[in-house]
Amino acid sequence: MAEQKENMRVTRMAKKRAMESIESQLQPSKKTRVVLGEISNNAVRSDPSNTQNPKPRSKKVKKPVKVQDPVVVEKLSDPQMCETYVTDIYEYLHNMEREDKRRPMSDYIEKVQKDVTVNMRGVLVDWLVEVAEEYKLLSDTLYLTVSYIDKFLSTNVLNRQRLQLLGVSSMLIAAKYEEISPPHTEDFCYITDNTYTKQEVVKMEADVLKALKFEMGNPTVKSFLRRFTKVAQEDYETPNLHLEFLGYYLAELSLLEYGCLKFLPSIVAASVMFLSRFTLKPNLHPWNLALEQLCGYKPSDLKECVMILHDLQSSRRAANLVAVREKYKQHKFKGVSELSSPLTIPASFFEDVQEL
């Protein structure tokens, strides 16, 4: 009897060990935590110490192509440049900027408005630059804000007392479109010293959206400036921050100028690059074949816009509007607003030649 009990105990122990062995094989392998950048395309890296995992079937994997060109390496390492699709993207933006429905009237103050003047528009934009700085908004938000204002004023007569209301409501829409954490409606009421109520801001917001037909995404000068700056720096050994910030500065100055509304955003962006390169290297031709091919503009196409920007830079225009100039005096922008260019641009720089 004792022997029979012993045999049963041994049998139960054997079964228990067998079950434990099976369970250990069926138990999912533990996976180590990895940061997002360590995640591969299809799977999370498993614990190399776990020998229970079955070996994956061997697959023929193509060896990565070795890229020797450092410029190509830099472009491939920057996912925001979208090198595979960049040509198609900018062709789409060029087509979009030419659509009449996306462009404001270049003479709406003369033909539509009765109480709003060119100077009032400039003062409003200058103040909005300060508001964007106060709330640390993206420059894209500022550009969209100004485009919304010009589109609204192209079709709606507005009293001067409501011009500031239009400005903050337009910036509220642009911030909601561009920012991760946009300011609240109450913030824009506060920034106007509570001149307008929350209800008034919301009502104007609705009116602006109707005027835009809810099409809030438009190509701006900043949309094209990103790519033009990249190509303009190719003849520099290292990225030139002065050229980049100077381009941003001149582009924001163009927002103040009512006369720039007649130019396509891509023409303003190209003119900004032309003048930026002339400012930093006035003895060299500011345009080249690479820029002409990329931007699609010859020097003669840019002359009128460049001259307006040159007047803005030299304070021959909008001298009383100082927000942009003060902004780019800061150390983080390399003080580019204090840079000056020669008083005149050689006429030969605007002549079209086969090879620049």
KEKE-3310 file (N, C-alpha, C; in steps of 0.2 Angstrom, whole numbers, plus 5000, padded with zeros to 4 digits):
npx = (5004:5010:5019:5012:5006:5018:5022:5011:5013:5025:5021:5012:5021:5029:5020:5017:5030:5031:5020:5024:5035:5029:5021:5031:5037:5026:5024:5023:5038:5048:5049:5060:5059:5059:5065:5056:5063:5071:5062:5059:5053:5043:5043:5045:5061:5066:5071:5087:5093:5084:5081:5071:5064:5058:5068:5068:5062:5074:5077:5079:5088:5089:5105:5109:5110:5125:5128:5138:5139:5139:5130:5118:5117:5114:5101:5094:5093:5085:5069:5059:5062:5057:5062:5059:5047:5047:5048:5035:5027:5030:5027:5013:5010:5014:5005:4993:4995:4992:4979:4964:4955:4962:4969:4971:4963:4973:4971:4962:4960:4958:4947:4937:4937:4931:4934:4946:4963:4979:4990:4984:4982:4995:4999:4991:4996:5009:5007:5002:5013:5020:5010:5011:5024:5023:5014:5022:5020:5021:5030:5023:5010:5008:5010:4999:4989:4989:4986:4973:4967:4969:4962:4949:4946:4946:4933:4924:4917:4924:4923:4934:4935:4934:4944:4955:4949:4946:4959:4963:4954:4957:4970:4967:4960:4971:4980:4974:4974:4988:4995:5001:4996:4986:4983:4969:4952:4949:4962:4965:4956:4961:4973:4969:4966:4954:4945:4936:4923:4922:4911:4910:4923:4922:4911:4916:4926:4918:4913:4925:4929:4918:4920:4932:4928:4930:4942:4957:4970:4984:4997:5011:5023:5033:5031:5038:5050:5057:5062:5069:5079:5087:5093:5100:5110:5119:5131:5139:5151:5147:5131:5123:5118:5116:5111:5100:5092:5091:5084:5071:5068:5067:5057:5046:5046:5040:5027:5021:5020:5008:5009:5015:5006:5002:5011:5015:5017:5028:5036:5039:5047:5057:5063:5067:5077:5086:5089:5094:5106:5113:5115:5123:5134:5139:5146:5146:5136:5120:5111:5109:5111:5106:5097:5088:5083:5077:5068:5061:5061:5069:5082:5076:5063:5061:5064:5056:5049:5061:5066:5056:5057:5070:5069:5061:5070:5080:5073:5066:5053:5039:5045:5040:5035:5040:5041:5044:5058:5063:5061:5070:5082:5086:5098:5096:5092:5103:5104:5100:5093:5100:5109:5115:5113:5121:5116:5111:5106:5116:5112:5115:5114:5101:5100:5096:5105:5113:5120:5123)
npy = (4994:5006:5007:5009:5022:5029:5028:5035:5048:5051:5050:5061:5072:5071:5074:5087:5093:5092:5100:5112:5114:5115:5126:5136:5136:5141:5153:5171:5180:5191:5208:5221:5238:5252:5267:5279:5281:5269:5260:5248:5247:5237:5230:5228:5228:5213:5205:5201:5191:5181:5165:5157:5161:5158:5156:5168:5166:5165:5179:5187:5201:5217:5225:5241:5256:5264:5280:5293:5307:5321:5331:5325:5315:5324:5329:5317:5314:5323:5322:5332:5338:5330:5324:5315:5318:5332:5340:5338:5343:5357:5361:5359:5369:5380:5380:5382:5395:5403:5403:5412:5412:5411:5422:5439:5455:5466:5480:5483:5492:5504:5501:5494:5497:5510:5516:5512:5513:5513:5515:5512:5498:5494:5498:5489:5476:5477:5478:5465:5457:5460:5454:5440:5438:5439:5429:5418:5413:5403:5408:5405:5406:5419:5424:5417:5424:5437:5435:5431:5442:5451:5444:5445:5459:5461:5459:5463:5477:5487:5495:5506:5505:5492:5486:5481:5471:5462:5458:5451:5441:5434:5430:5421:5411:5407:5402:5392:5383:5381:5380:5369:5371:5383:5400:5405:5411:5421:5426:5433:5443:5449:5454:5465:5474:5471:5477:5472:5460:5442:5437:5445:5443:5429:5430:5438:5429:5419:5426:5429:5416:5412:5421:5416:5405:5393:5388:5387:5384:5391:5394:5403:5417:5411:5398:5395:5401:5392:5382:5389:5395:5384:5380:5392:5392:5383:5387:5390:5385:5380:5380:5395:5406:5419:5422:5415:5420:5433:5432:5428:5440:5450:5445:5445:5459:5462:5459:5470:5479:5485:5486:5475:5465:5463:5454:5437:5425:5416:5424:5435:5428:5423:5436:5440:5431:5435:5449:5446:5439:5448:5458:5452:5449:5460:5463:5452:5443:5441:5431:5415:5401:5389:5394:5401:5391:5383:5392:5397:5410:5424:5436:5449:5447:5449:5462:5473:5469:5467:5480:5486:5479:5482:5496:5495:5488:5498:5508:5517:5515:5512:5517:5520:5509:5498:5485:5473:5476:5478:5465:5457:5462:5455:5444:5431:5431:5435:5448:5453:5464:5475:5475:5482:5486:5491:5507:5508:5496:5487:5490:5480:5468:5464:5461:5449:5434:5421:5412:5413)
npz = (5000:5004:4995:4983:4986:4985:4972:4966:4970:4964:4951:4951:4953:4942:4932:4936:4934:4920:4916:4920:4912:4899:4901:4903:4890:4883:4888:4885:4878:4888:4885:4882:4887:4876:4868:4858:4846:4845:4840:4827:4810:4810:4822:4840:4849:4856:4871:4872:4880:4881:4877:4873:4863:4847:4833:4820:4803:4790:4780:4764:4764:4758:4756:4764:4754:4752:4755:4750:4748:4757:4757:4753:4763:4773:4769:4769:4782:4787:4791:4789:4777:4767:4755:4745:4740:4738:4726:4720:4731:4731:4718:4719:4729:4722:4712:4720:4726:4715:4713:4712:4722:4734:4735:4741:4737:4728:4729:4739:4749:4742:4734:4741:4755:4766:4778:4783:4782:4773:4782:4794:4793:4792:4806:4813:4809:4814:4827:4829:4827:4839:4848:4844:4848:4862:4866:4861:4848:4833:4818:4807:4811:4812:4799:4792:4799:4795:4781:4782:4787:4776:4766:4772:4772:4759:4754:4763:4771:4784:4800:4807:4821:4823:4818:4826:4832:4822:4819:4831:4831:4819:4822:4832:4825:4816:4826:4831:4820:4818:4830:4843:4856:4857:4862:4873:4870:4879:4882:4871:4872:4883:4879:4872:4881:4886:4877:4869:4870:4875:4867:4856:4850:4847:4838:4828:4824:4818:4807:4800:4796:4788:4778:4773:4768:4775:4771:4777:4775:4767:4755:4761:4762:4770:4768:4756:4758:4767:4759:4749:4756:4760:4748:4745:4753:4749:4744:4754:4766:4779:4788:4787:4799:4800:4787:4786:4797:4793:4781:4787:4794:4784:4777:4786:4787:4775:4777:4783:4773:4762:4748:4744:4742:4729:4724:4721:4735:4733:4725:4733:4743:4735:4732:4745:4747:4738:4741:4754:4752:4745:4754:4764:4755:4746:4735:4727:4714:4718:4714:4707:4696:4701:4711:4702:4694:4704:4711:4700:4695:4686:4688:4684:4685:4699:4702:4705:4717:4725:4727:4734:4746:4749:4752:4764:4772:4773:4780:4773:4770:4780:4792:4805:4811:4822:4828:4821:4818:4831:4836:4829:4833:4843:4852:4850:4837:4830:4829:4816:4811:4812:4803:4788:4770:4755:4749:4736:4724:4712:4695:4686:4692:4690:4677:4665:4662:4653:4661:4678)
capx = (5000:5014:5023:5007:5006:5024:5021:5006:5016:5030:5018:5010:5027:5032:5015:5018:5036:5029:5016:5028:5039:5025:5019:5037:5038:5020:5023:5026:5044:5048:5052:5063:5057:5064:5063:5053:5068:5073:5057:5060:5047:5038:5042:5049:5066:5065:5076:5092:5094:5078:5083:5065:5060:5060:5072:5064:5064:5079:5074:5084:5087:5094:5109:5107:5115:5130:5128:5144:5138:5137:5124:5113:5116:5110:5095:5090:5093:5080:5063:5055:5063:5053:5066:5056:5041:5048:5046:5028:5024:5031:5023:5006:5010:5015:4998:4988:4996:4990:4972:4961:4951:4966:4973:4967:4964:4979:4969:4955:4959:4955:4941:4932:4936:4930:4937:4952:4969:4985:4993:4980:4984:5002:5000:4988:5001:5015:5005:5001:5020:5021:5006:5014:5030:5020:5011:5027:5017:5025:5029:5018:5003:5008:5009:4992:4984:4989:4983:4966:4965:4968:4956:4942:4945:4945:4926:4920:4918:4925:4924:4941:4935:4933:4950:4959:4945:4947:4966:4964:4950:4961:4976:4964:4959:4977:4983:4970:4976:4995:4998:4999:4992:4984:4980:4962:4949:4950:4969:4965:4952:4965:4978:4966:4964:4946:4941:4931:4921:4923:4906:4912:4928:4919:4906:4921:4929:4914:4913:4931:4929:4914:4924:4938:4924:4933:4949:4962:4977:4986:5004:5013:5030:5036:5031:5043:5056:5061:5066:5074:5085:5091:5097:5104:5116:5123:5138:5142:5154:5143:5125:5124:5112:5114:5107:5093:5088:5090:5078:5065:5067:5065:5050:5041:5045:5035:5020:5019:5019:5002:5011:5018:5000:5002:5016:5014:5021:5035:5040:5042:5052:5063:5066:5070:5084:5090:5091:5098:5113:5116:5116:5129:5140:5136:5151:5145:5130:5116:5107:5113:5107:5102:5091:5084:5079:5072:5062:5057:5061:5075:5083:5072:5056:5061:5067:5051:5049:5067:5067:5052:5060:5076:5066:5059:5076:5083:5068:5063:5046:5037:5050:5037:5033:5047:5040:5049:5065:5065:5061:5076:5088:5088:5104:5094:5092:5110:5104:5101:5089:5105:5113:5113:5115:5122:5110:5108:5108:5118:5107:5117:5111:5094:5100:5095:5110:5112:5123:5125)
capy = (5000:5012:5008:5012:5029:5032:5028:5040:5054:5052:5052:5068:5076:5071:5078:5094:5096:5092:5106:5118:5114:5117:5133:5140:5137:5145:5160:5176:5182:5198:5213:5227:5245:5256:5274:5278:5281:5263:5255:5247:5248:5232:5226:5231:5224:5209:5204:5196:5186:5176:5160:5153:5164:5154:5160:5170:5163:5170:5182:5190:5208:5221:5229:5248:5259:5269:5287:5296:5314:5323:5335:5320:5312:5329:5329:5311:5313:5328:5320:5337:5341:5326:5324:5311:5321:5339:5343:5338:5347:5364:5362:5360:5375:5385:5381:5384:5402:5407:5402:5418:5412:5411:5428:5445:5460:5470:5487:5483:5498:5509:5499:5491:5500:5517:5519:5509:5516:5509:5516:5508:5491:5493:5498:5483:5471:5479:5476:5458:5455:5460:5449:5434:5437:5439:5422:5414:5409:5402:5413:5403:5408:5426:5424:5416:5429:5443:5433:5431:5449:5454:5441:5448:5466:5462:5457:5466:5484:5487:5501:5506:5503:5485:5483:5477:5465:5458:5456:5446:5435:5431:5427:5416:5406:5404:5399:5385:5380:5380:5379:5364:5374:5390:5404:5405:5417:5426:5429:5439:5449:5453:5458:5471:5478:5470:5482:5468:5454:5436:5435:5449:5439:5423:5432:5440:5423:5416:5430:5428:5409:5412:5425:5412:5398:5388:5386:5391:5383:5394:5395:5410:5418:5407:5391:5395:5403:5386:5378:5394:5396:5378:5381:5398:5391:5378:5389:5391:5379:5378:5383:5402:5408:5426:5422:5412:5425:5439:5430:5429:5447:5454:5442:5448:5466:5462:5459:5477:5483:5484:5486:5468:5461:5461:5449:5430:5423:5414:5430:5438:5423:5423:5442:5440:5428:5440:5454:5444:5437:5455:5462:5449:5449:5465:5463:5446:5443:5438:5426:5410:5397:5385:5398:5403:5385:5381:5397:5399:5417:5427:5443:5454:5446:5451:5469:5478:5467:5468:5487:5488:5476:5486:5502:5493:5487:5505:5512:5522:5513:5509:5518:5521:5502:5495:5479:5468:5478:5477:5458:5454:5465:5451:5440:5424:5431:5437:5455:5455:5470:5480:5474:5486:5484:5497:5511:5506:5489:5488:5488:5474:5462:5463:5459:5441:5431:5413:5408:5418)
capz = (5000:5005:4988:4978:4987:4983:4965:4964:4972:4959:4945:4951:4952:4935:4928:4938:4930:4913:4915:4921:4906:4894:4902:4902:4883:4880:4891:4880:4880:4890:4880:4885:4885:4871:4867:4851:4841:4844:4837:4820:4806:4811:4829:4846:4850:4861:4876:4868:4884:4881:4872:4872:4857:4841:4828:4814:4797:4787:4774:4760:4766:4754:4760:4763:4749:4756:4753:4751:4747:4764:4757:4752:4769:4778:4767:4770:4789:4790:4788:4787:4770:4762:4749:4740:4737:4739:4720:4720:4736:4729:4712:4722:4732:4717:4709:4724:4727:4709:4713:4714:4728:4739:4735:4742:4732:4729:4730:4742:4753:4738:4731:4746:4762:4767:4784:4785:4778:4772:4788:4799:4792:4795:4813:4815:4808:4818:4834:4830:4828:4847:4851:4843:4852:4869:4867:4858:4843:4827:4813:4802:4813:4810:4791:4791:4802:4790:4775:4784:4788:4769:4763:4774:4770:4752:4753:4769:4773:4791:4803:4810:4828:4824:4815:4830:4833:4816:4820:4836:4829:4814:4825:4836:4820:4814:4831:4831:4814:4817:4836:4847:4862:4855:4867:4873:4868:4884:4881:4865:4875:4888:4876:4869:4887:4886:4873:4866:4874:4872:4863:4850:4847:4844:4832:4822:4822:4813:4801:4796:4793:4782:4772:4770:4766:4779:4768:4781:4774:4761:4755:4763:4760:4774:4765:4751:4761:4770:4754:4745:4761:4760:4742:4745:4758:4746:4742:4761:4769:4785:4788:4789:4803:4798:4780:4788:4801:4789:4777:4791:4796:4778:4775:4791:4785:4769:4780:4785:4767:4758:4741:4743:4741:4722:4722:4724:4740:4731:4722:4739:4746:4731:4733:4751:4747:4733:4745:4760:4749:4743:4761:4767:4751:4741:4729:4723:4712:4724:4711:4703:4691:4705:4713:4697:4692:4710:4712:4694:4693:4684:4692:4681:4688:4706:4703:4709:4724:4729:4728:4740:4752:4751:4755:4770:4776:4774:4784:4769:4771:4787:4797:4811:4813:4824:4831:4818:4819:4838:4837:4826:4836:4849:4851:4847:4830:4828:4828:4809:4809:4813:4797:4782:4764:4751:4748:4729:4721:4705:4689:4682:4696:4688:4670:4664:4658:4653:4667:4683)
cpx = (5004:5018:5018:5006:5012:5024:5017:5009:5021:5027:5015:5016:5030:5027:5016:5024:5035:5025:5020:5033:5036:5023:5025:5038:5032:5020:5027:5033:5044:5051:5054:5060:5062:5061:5060:5058:5071:5069:5059:5053:5042:5038:5047:5055:5065:5071:5081:5094:5089:5080:5077:5062:5063:5063:5068:5066:5069:5076:5080:5083:5092:5098:5108:5112:5119:5130:5134:5144:5136:5131:5118:5112:5112:5103:5091:5089:5088:5073:5058:5056:5059:5056:5062:5050:5041:5046:5039:5024:5024:5028:5016:5006:5010:5008:4993:4989:4993:4982:4969:4958:4955:4970:4969:4968:4970:4978:4963:4954:4956:4948:4935:4931:4935:4933:4943:4957:4975:4989:4990:4982:4991:5003:4997:4993:5007:5013:5004:5008:5021:5017:5009:5020:5028:5018:5016:5024:5022:5024:5024:5011:5003:5006:5001:4987:4984:4985:4975:4963:4964:4963:4949:4941:4944:4938:4922:4922:4919:4926:4931:4941:4935:4939:4954:4955:4946:4954:4966:4960:4954:4967:4973:4963:4966:4981:4980:4972:4983:4998:4996:4994:4991:4982:4972:4959:4950:4957:4969:4961:4956:4970:4976:4964:4956:4942:4935:4929:4922:4918:4908:4918:4926:4915:4911:4924:4925:4913:4919:4931:4924:4917:4929:4934:4928:4939:4954:4969:4979:4994:5006:5020:5034:5036:5036:5050:5060:5065:5071:5080:5090:5096:5102:5110:5121:5131:5142:5145:5149:5136:5126:5118:5111:5110:5100:5089:5086:5084:5071:5063:5064:5058:5045:5040:5040:5028:5017:5017:5013:5004:5014:5012:5000:5006:5014:5019:5028:5039:5043:5048:5058:5067:5069:5077:5089:5093:5096:5105:5116:5118:5123:5135:5138:5140:5150:5137:5125:5111:5112:5109:5103:5096:5086:5080:5075:5066:5058:5057:5068:5076:5078:5065:5055:5063:5062:5050:5055:5068:5062:5055:5067:5074:5064:5065:5080:5079:5066:5055:5045:5042:5047:5035:5039:5046:5045:5056:5067:5066:5068:5083:5091:5094:5102:5093:5098:5109:5104:5097:5094:5110:5111:5116:5117:5116:5107:5111:5110:5113:5109:5115:5104:5094:5100:5101:5109:5114:5125:5131)
cpy = (5006:5013:5011:5019:5032:5033:5034:5047:5056:5053:5059:5073:5076:5075:5085:5097:5097:5098:5112:5119:5117:5124:5138:5141:5141:5152:5165:5178:5189:5202:5219:5233:5249:5262:5273:5278:5274:5258:5255:5248:5243:5229:5230:5226:5220:5208:5199:5190:5180:5171:5156:5155:5160:5159:5162:5167:5168:5173:5186:5198:5212:5225:5237:5251:5264:5275:5291:5304:5317:5328:5330:5317:5317:5329:5323:5311:5318:5326:5326:5340:5336:5326:5320:5314:5329:5343:5343:5342:5354:5365:5363:5367:5381:5386:5384:5392:5406:5407:5409:5418:5412:5418:5434:5450:5464:5478:5487:5489:5504:5508:5497:5495:5508:5520:5517:5511:5511:5509:5512:5500:5489:5493:5492:5477:5471:5477:5469:5454:5454:5455:5442:5432:5436:5432:5417:5409:5408:5407:5411:5405:5416:5427:5423:5421:5435:5441:5433:5438:5452:5451:5444:5455:5467:5461:5460:5473:5484:5494:5501:5504:5496:5481:5479:5470:5460:5454:5450:5440:5431:5427:5421:5410:5403:5400:5392:5381:5377:5378:5372:5366:5381:5393:5404:5411:5423:5429:5434:5445:5453:5457:5464:5476:5477:5475:5478:5462:5448:5434:5439:5445:5433:5425:5434:5434:5419:5419:5429:5421:5409:5416:5420:5405:5392:5385:5390:5389:5386:5394:5402:5411:5413:5400:5390:5396:5397:5383:5383:5395:5390:5379:5387:5397:5386:5380:5392:5385:5376:5382:5390:5405:5415:5427:5420:5417:5431:5438:5431:5436:5451:5451:5445:5456:5467:5462:5466:5481:5481:5483:5479:5463:5459:5456:5442:5429:5421:5419:5434:5434:5424:5430:5443:5437:5432:5445:5452:5442:5444:5458:5459:5449:5454:5465:5457:5446:5439:5432:5421:5405:5392:5388:5399:5396:5382:5386:5398:5406:5420:5434:5448:5453:5448:5458:5473:5476:5468:5475:5489:5485:5480:5493:5501:5492:5493:5510:5518:5521:5511:5511:5519:5515:5499:5488:5473:5470:5477:5469:5455:5458:5460:5446:5434:5424:5435:5445:5457:5461:5476:5480:5479:5484:5491:5501:5510:5499:5490:5486:5481:5468:5460:5461:5451:5439:5424:5410:5414:5416)
cpz = (5000:4998:4983:4979:4984:4975:4962:4965:4966:4953:4945:4950:4945:4931:4929:4934:4923:4911:4915:4915:4900:4895:4901:4894:4880:4882:4886:4883:4883:4885:4884:4883:4881:4870:4860:4846:4840:4841:4830:4817:4808:4818:4834:4847:4856:4865:4873:4873:4884:4876:4870:4865:4851:4836:4822:4808:4793:4781:4770:4761:4761:4758:4758:4758:4753:4752:4755:4752:4754:4763:4756:4759:4774:4776:4769:4778:4792:4787:4786:4780:4765:4755:4743:4736:4737:4732:4719:4724:4734:4723:4714:4725:4727:4713:4713:4725:4721:4709:4716:4720:4734:4740:4737:4737:4733:4730:4734:4746:4748:4735:4735:4752:4761:4773:4786:4779:4778:4779:4794:4799:4794:4802:4816:4815:4813:4825:4835:4830:4836:4850:4850:4847:4860:4870:4864:4853:4837:4822:4808:4804:4811:4803:4789:4793:4797:4784:4776:4784:4781:4765:4765:4772:4763:4750:4758:4771:4781:4794:4807:4817:4829:4820:4819:4832:4828:4817:4825:4834:4824:4817:4829:4831:4818:4819:4832:4826:4815:4824:4839:4853:4861:4861:4867:4871:4873:4884:4876:4868:4879:4885:4872:4875:4888:4883:4870:4870:4871:4866:4856:4846:4843:4838:4826:4819:4816:4807:4797:4793:4787:4776:4769:4767:4769:4776:4772:4779:4767:4761:4757:4761:4764:4771:4760:4753:4764:4764:4750:4750:4760:4754:4742:4749:4755:4745:4749:4763:4775:4785:4791:4792:4801:4791:4782:4792:4797:4784:4781:4793:4790:4776:4780:4790:4780:4771:4781:4778:4762:4751:4739:4741:4734:4720:4725:4730:4738:4728:4728:4742:4742:4732:4739:4751:4743:4738:4751:4758:4747:4749:4764:4762:4745:4735:4724:4720:4716:4721:4708:4700:4696:4708:4708:4695:4698:4710:4706:4692:4691:4688:4690:4684:4695:4707:4707:4716:4728:4731:4734:4746:4754:4754:4763:4775:4778:4778:4780:4768:4778:4792:4804:4814:4815:4827:4828:4819:4826:4839:4835:4828:4841:4847:4848:4839:4827:4827:4821:4807:4809:4807:4792:4776:4760:4749:4741:4727:4714:4700:4686:4686:4694:4681:4670:4660:4658:4659:4672:4687)
residu = (MET:ALA:GLU:GLN:LYS:GLU:ASN:MET:ARG:VAL:THR:ARG:MET:ALA:LYS:LYS:ARG:ALA:MET:GLU:SER:ILE:GLU:SER:GLN:LEU:GLN:PRO:SER:LYS:LYS:THR:ARG:VAL:VAL:LEU:GLY:GLU:ILE:SER:ASN:ASN:ALA:VAL:ARG:SER:ASP:PRO:SER:ASN:THR:GLN:ASN:PRO:LYS:PRO:ARG:SER:LYS:LYS:VAL:LYS:LYS:PRO:VAL:LYS:VAL:GLN:ASP:PRO:VAL:VAL:VAL:GLU:LYS:LEU:SER:ASP:PRO:GLN:MET:CYS:GLU:THR:TYR:VAL:THR:ASP:ILE:TYR:GLU:TYR:LEU:HIS:ASN:MET:GLU:ARG:GLU:ASP:LYS:ARG:ARG:PRO:MET:SER:ASP:TYR:ILE:GLU:LYS:VAL:GLN:LYS:ASP:VAL:THR:VAL:ASN:MET:ARG:GLY:VAL:LEU:VAL:ASP:TRP:LEU:VAL:GLU:VAL:ALA:GLU:GLU:TYR:LYS:LEU:LEU:SER:ASP:THR:LEU:TYR:LEU:THR:VAL:SER:TYR:ILE:ASP:LYS:PHE:LEU:SER:THR:ASN:VAL:LEU:ASN:ARG:GLN:ARG:LEU:GLN:LEU:LEU:GLY:VAL:SER:SER:MET:LEU:ILE:ALA:ALA:LYS:TYR:GLU:GLU:ILE:SER:PRO:PRO:HIS:THR:GLU:ASP:PHE:CYS:TYR:ILE:THR:ASP:ASN:THR:TYR:THR:LYS:GLN:GLU:VAL:VAL:LYS:MET:GLU:ALA:ASP:VAL:LEU:LYS:ALA:LEU:LYS:PHE:GLU:MET:GLY:ASN:PRO:THR:VAL:LYS:SER:PHE:LEU:ARG:ARG:PHE:THR:LYS:VAL:ALA:GLN:GLU:ASP:TYR:GLU:THR:PRO:ASN:LEU:HIS:LEU:GLU:PHE:LEU:GLY:TYR:TYR:LEU:ALA:GLU:LEU:SER:LEU:LEU:GLU:TYR:GLY:CYS:LEU:LYS:PHE:LEU:PRO:SER:ILE:VAL:ALA:ALA:SER:VAL:MET:PHE:LEU:SER:ARG:PHE:THR:LEU:LYS:PRO:ASN:LEU:HIS:PRO:TRP:ASN:LEU:ALA:LEU:GLU:GLN:LEU:CYS:GLY:TYR:LYS:PRO:SER:ASP:LEU:LYS:GLU:CYS:VAL:MET:ILE:LEU:HIS:ASP:LEU:GLN:SER:SER:ARG:ARG:ALA:ALA:ASN:LEU:VAL:ALA:VAL:ARG:GLU:LYS:TYR:LYS:GLN:HIS:LYS:PHE:LYS:GLY:VAL:SER:GLU:LEU:SER:SER:PRO:LEU:THR:ILE:PRO:ALA:SER:PHE:PHE:GLU:ASP:VAL:GLN:GLU:LEU)
# end
